[in-house]
C-alpha cells in the first residue's frame, strides 16, 4: 500500500480524530497540544524508534479541492497524519515503534477513533494499517543503507574532517602516528560506537563514545 525504494518504505496514515470534546477541550485541540509539547531532535520519541530515516506528525482539518470552481471539501473529522520513511518491513517497524515508545504512542493517538482497542504491538500494527493510504510522493533523502550504517558514516565524516583540519602541515611521521590513534578511536568497522546520535541536528554532542555495558 505504499511506495518502496530498495529497502526503504514510505508510510502515510490518516487517523480520524474523535469529534466532540472532553472537559471542555475538543479532542482535536488535545491532540494538537500533545504534538506541540513533544520534545525535539534527539529527545524526540521518534529518535528511539529503530530504522527511522525521517517522520512527521501534523493535523489535517480540511482540504481544498484544487479545480474550477475551487471549493472547500469539508471533512467529517480532523485527522492525525503520521508519515514516516524508514528502512525495512512495515510490520517490523510498527512493532519497533510500540516496543520502544508505547507510552508516547498512547499519548499521541488517544484522541483518535478506535484507538481505545489498541493495547499491543500487534493491535497497533493492525490499527495503523487500517489508517494507511497509498503514498503518492515518495521522499527518501538517504541511501538504501540501514540507519545504523548511515549514522556511523555521518560520525566518520565529521570526525575525519576535524582530524584533517587539525593536522594541516604536520610531519608525515607524526601524521601517521596520529592517524593510527584516530582509527583506534573512531572504530570504522564498529557501527554501535562511537557514532552520530539519532535525532541530533547540530554539531554539539553528536558523538556517543561510551561502549555498551557488558
C-alpha positions as CSV (number, residue, x, y, z in Angstrom):
1,X,0.0,0.0,0.0
2,X,3.0,2.3,0.0
3,X,5.9,3.0,-2.3
4,X,9.2,1.4,-1.6
5,X,12.7,2.2,-2.9
6,X,15.0,-0.7,-2.3
7,X,14.8,-1.4,1.4
8,X,13.2,2.0,2.2
9,X,9.5,2.2,2.9
10,X,7.2,5.3,2.8
11,X,4.3,5.1,5.2
12,X,1.4,7.6,5.2
13,X,-1.5,7.3,7.7
14,X,-4.7,9.4,8.3
15,X,-6.2,8.6,11.7
16,X,-9.6,10.2,12.3
17,X,-9.7,12.3,15.5
18,X,-12.9,11.8,17.6
19,X,-15.4,14.6,17.2
20,X,-16.6,16.3,20.4
21,X,-14.7,17.3,23.5
22,X,-13.7,16.2,27.0
23,X,-13.5,18.6,29.9
24,X,-14.4,21.5,27.7
25,X,-11.4,20.9,25.3
26,X,-12.0,19.4,21.9
27,X,-10.3,16.1,21.1
28,X,-8.6,17.8,18.2
29,X,-7.2,20.5,20.4
30,X,-5.9,17.9,22.9
31,X,-4.1,16.0,20.1
32,X,-2.6,19.2,18.7
33,X,-1.4,20.2,22.2
34,X,0.3,16.8,22.7
35,X,2.1,17.2,19.4
36,X,3.2,20.7,20.2
37,X,4.7,19.6,23.5
38,X,6.7,16.6,22.1
39,X,10.4,17.1,22.7
40,X,12.5,17.6,19.5
41,X,15.7,16.3,18.0
42,X,17.5,13.5,19.9
43,X,14.9,13.9,22.8
44,X,12.0,13.1,20.4
45,X,10.3,9.8,21.0
46,X,10.8,9.0,17.3
47,X,14.6,9.1,17.8
48,X,14.1,5.9,19.8
49,X,12.3,4.1,17.0
50,X,14.8,1.8,15.2
51,X,15.4,2.4,11.5
52,X,13.6,5.7,11.2
53,X,15.0,7.9,8.4
54,X,12.5,10.7,8.9
55,X,9.0,11.1,10.4
56,X,6.4,13.8,10.8
57,X,3.1,14.4,12.6
58,X,0.5,17.0,11.7
59,X,-3.3,17.6,11.9
60,X,-5.4,17.9,8.8
61,X,-8.6,19.9,9.5
62,X,-10.0,20.4,5.9
63,X,-8.9,20.0,2.3
64,X,-9.3,22.5,-0.5
65,X,-10.3,20.9,-3.8
66,X,-7.9,22.4,-6.4
67,X,-10.0,22.8,-9.5
68,X,-12.6,25.1,-11.0
69,X,-14.6,26.3,-9.2
70,X,-12.4,25.8,-6.2
71,X,-14.4,24.7,-3.1
72,X,-13.7,23.5,0.4
73,X,-14.1,19.8,0.9
74,X,-15.5,19.6,4.4
75,X,-14.1,16.5,6.1
76,X,-16.2,14.6,8.6
77,X,-13.5,14.9,11.2
78,X,-10.0,16.2,11.6
79,X,-7.2,13.7,11.0
80,X,-3.9,12.9,12.8
81,X,-1.5,12.4,10.0
82,X,1.6,10.4,10.6
83,X,4.2,9.9,7.8
84,X,7.5,8.0,8.1
85,X,10.3,6.9,5.8
86,X,12.2,4.0,7.2
87,X,14.4,1.1,6.5
88,X,12.8,-2.4,6.4
89,X,9.4,-4.0,6.6
90,X,6.2,-2.3,7.8
91,X,5.2,-4.8,10.5
92,X,8.7,-4.9,11.9
93,X,8.9,-1.1,12.0
94,X,5.5,-0.7,13.7
95,X,6.3,-3.3,16.3
96,X,9.5,-1.5,17.0
97,X,7.6,1.7,17.5
98,X,5.3,0.1,20.0
99,X,8.0,-1.7,21.9
100,X,10.2,1.4,22.2
101,X,7.7,4.3,22.6
102,X,4.3,2.8,23.6
103,X,3.8,5.5,26.2
104,X,4.2,8.3,23.7
105,X,2.0,6.4,21.2
106,X,-0.8,6.2,23.7
107,X,-0.5,10.0,24.5
108,X,-0.5,10.9,20.8
109,X,-3.2,8.6,19.4
110,X,-5.6,8.5,22.5
111,X,-7.9,11.1,20.9
112,X,-8.3,9.1,17.7
113,X,-11.3,7.0,16.6
114,X,-10.9,3.3,17.6
115,X,-7.5,3.7,19.3
116,X,-9.1,2.6,22.6
117,X,-8.8,-1.0,21.4
118,X,-5.0,-0.8,20.9
119,X,-3.1,-2.5,23.7
120,X,-0.2,-4.3,22.0
121,X,2.3,-4.2,19.1
122,X,0.0,-6.4,17.1
123,X,-3.1,-4.3,17.6
124,X,-1.1,-1.1,17.0
125,X,0.2,-2.5,13.7
126,X,-3.4,-3.5,12.6
127,X,-4.7,-0.1,13.6
128,X,-2.1,1.8,11.6
129,X,-2.7,-0.4,8.6
130,X,-6.4,0.4,8.7
131,X,-5.5,4.1,8.5
132,X,-2.8,3.7,5.8
133,X,-3.1,5.4,2.5
134,X,-1.2,5.0,-0.7
135,X,2.0,7.1,-0.7
136,X,1.9,9.0,-4.0
137,X,5.0,11.1,-3.4
138,X,7.9,9.1,-2.1
139,X,10.7,11.0,-0.4
140,X,13.8,9.3,0.9
141,X,16.7,11.7,1.3
142,X,19.2,8.9,2.2
143,X,20.9,5.9,0.7
144,X,19.5,2.4,1.0
145,X,21.8,1.6,3.9
146,X,20.4,1.0,7.4
147,X,20.1,3.9,9.8
148,X,22.9,2.5,11.9
149,X,25.2,2.5,8.9
150,X,24.3,6.0,8.0
151,X,24.8,7.3,11.5
152,X,28.2,5.8,11.6
153,X,29.0,7.3,8.2
154,X,28.0,10.8,9.4
155,X,30.2,10.4,12.5
156,X,33.2,9.3,10.5
157,X,32.7,12.2,8.0
158,X,32.6,14.7,10.8
159,X,35.4,13.4,12.9
160,X,37.7,12.8,9.9
161,X,37.1,16.4,8.7
162,X,38.2,17.6,12.2
163,X,41.2,15.4,12.0
164,X,42.3,16.7,8.6
165,X,41.8,20.3,9.7
166,X,43.8,19.9,12.8
167,X,46.7,18.1,11.1
168,X,47.5,20.5,8.3
169,X,51.3,20.8,7.6
170,X,52.2,18.1,10.2
171,X,55.3,16.0,9.6
172,X,54.5,12.7,8.0
173,X,55.8,10.6,10.9
174,X,53.5,12.4,13.4
175,X,50.6,12.3,11.0
176,X,50.8,8.6,10.6
177,X,51.0,8.1,14.3
178,X,48.0,10.3,15.0
179,X,46.0,8.7,12.2
180,X,46.5,5.3,13.8
181,X,45.2,6.7,17.0
182,X,42.3,8.2,15.1
183,X,41.4,4.8,13.6
184,X,41.7,3.2,17.1
185,X,39.3,5.8,18.4
186,X,36.8,6.0,15.5
187,X,36.4,2.2,15.1
188,X,35.2,2.5,11.4
189,X,34.1,-1.2,11.3
190,X,32.1,-1.0,14.6
191,X,28.6,0.5,13.9
192,X,27.4,0.8,17.5
193,X,30.1,3.1,18.9
194,X,31.2,5.8,18.6
195,X,28.6,7.1,16.3
196,X,26.3,10.0,15.5
197,X,23.4,10.1,17.9
198,X,19.9,9.6,16.3
199,X,17.9,12.8,16.0
200,X,20.8,15.2,16.7
201,X,20.7,18.2,14.3
202,X,23.7,20.2,15.4
203,X,27.4,19.6,15.8
204,X,27.2,19.8,19.6
205,X,27.4,16.5,21.4
206,X,26.9,14.4,18.2
207,X,29.1,11.6,19.3
208,X,28.3,8.7,21.5
209,X,31.6,7.5,22.8
210,X,30.7,5.1,25.6
211,X,31.0,1.4,24.9
212,X,27.9,-0.7,25.7
213,X,27.8,-2.2,29.1
214,X,28.8,-5.9,29.4
